[in-house]
Amino acid sequence: MSVSLSEARFYSVEARNGFYRQQAEYERVIADSKNATFCFDLADVILQGVGLFDGINSLDEDWRMMVYRKECPYSASLENRIHHLYVEWLETSEKVIKMYDQFAAEYAARRFDVARVSQIRKAIAEVRGILTADGHFFASEKMAALRDAAIAEHRSGECLEV
């Protein structure tokens, strides 16, 4: 049985997601670490989380673009699998941020890269938005107006084709 490049890419991201979840097991990481070592390990886990978000997001965007361009058929199964990757990533990343918040002062004092923490927080907010149902997300009048304007621009041909 051969595996297509897109399937291989999905499996690669899925495997990285599983590894990320293992690395961020909250109780085990805290129990097995002294503060300095913990900060060192946490910096690596945060870096993995940022990179994994980029991988999941890229996979999702590339697949949706291919479907839009009719280069591959839409697959509800693949969409659900990507959605599940986001859900698992978000659960894990929220644990990672909880760990970081407990050690933030020590982490910064040891001069670990706090910019990565900002990146993972921004990614968490983005994934929460991705996972929020459209009906709830567009509940505000401002968001509904923006959505309607974007739809109107697309239908009138004002949007650029990608």
Order of alpha helices (4+ residues) and beta strands (2+ residues): alpha-alpha-alpha-alpha-alpha-alpha-alpha
